[in-house]
């Protein structure tokens, strides 16, 4: 039997579950019901999408859906191909032959490969006129793009769902209230505030995700994506000020913007609320982010004593204890299993964890009342997690090696050897390689044009 949170949560008796564990068990029950839903019409696809949105509200992004669910979500997403200007399909992994919906749904999940192709730029006019059903299924399509790792396509769809003020206002004032009026009395019913939280929680990481598409961090595309992601995350934190998982996105987005004070305040809110509501994810991620942002300068100039080794140790102990509680039901950390990144701690938080553990090891002889030595605070310029993440790693196994092999087509993926390159290709890079190559070429051409016009 696969060791995953979907099976692991059953190990914990209902009476002993904390808040997040109860939410995960509820999400599992709804997701199991989703597997039985038909998706042959837009109305049916929207019904599936509403239940998936409830699952996302409870536990996104700290879970990975069972593989069989991917076939179902692809079937739903096909109903908004005209809206999203994308084509969602299934293929035979061996022959790359396209499969019909009927054939794909009958096959075991491991014998079906999902694909998504961007056909053109999304037509904003269609988004301005989309129905509530189309909006819900467009969120499903966004999830499909994220599953494949199509970062640019994910970004473009998120932009269409967020950046246009007219579209955004119509979603908030018309579509979300319509959705809140549906499924009343059902376990997965959500009010308009919860629906807005789902929308924000989906678009924020999608807007930020373009930073991992091999595009220079100073490019206008990345800068704009970060700004929009921070705006969405800020709105989410204000919308649900007492919900732990609604505070973490702002901490993560602010961290990418190298804003340690904002990271500190948002992470501290997530940590405090996580402790109050029994949410180990918020305690673990929030704890590492609080400690790291404090050392990165969040408390500089504050009217308080220096950050002490005792404070740092207590934060690390709280975060580590929360991770151990998560581990008991297979909510794994990507530091040990790079292919389980979607299960638990974001890679970003993992980098903070490594940084803090290094500081604690370096100054293990200092007592709790002594301040953290200044040189450890300044050991990285800017953000410690970005500094750790700036060192290249193998895109297959996540390890550091002396020399890397680069993908010959997109030139954006690095590997420690042929085995990892082949495994990554089969895992999905073959579907995103051309897109990454095109994005890198377009960015290079834009940079060259800008240099030429300025000379």
Secondary structure, DSSP 8 states (H G I E B T S, - for coil): ---SHHHHGGGS-GGG--HHHHHHHHHHHHHHHHTT---SSHHHHHHHHHHHHHHHHHHTTS----HHHHHHHHHHHGGGHHHHTEEEEEE-TTT--EE-HHHHHHS-GGG-EEEEEE-S---HHHHHT--HHHHHHHHHHHHHHHHHT-HHHHHHHHHHHHT-HHHHHHIIIIIHHHHHTSSTTSTT---HHHHHHHHHHHHHHHHHGGGGTT--TTSHHHHHHHHHHHHHHHHHHHHTTT-THHHHHHHHHHHHTT-HHHHHHHHHHHHHHHHHHT-HHHHHHHHHHHHHHIIIIITTT-SS---BHHHHHHHHHHHHHHHHHHHTTT---TTT-GGGTTTSS-HHHHHHHHHHHHHHHHTTTS-TTSB--HHHHTSSSS-HHHHHHHS---TTT----SS-EE-TTTS--EESSHHHHHHHIIIIIHHHHHHHHHHHHHHHHHHHHHHHHH-
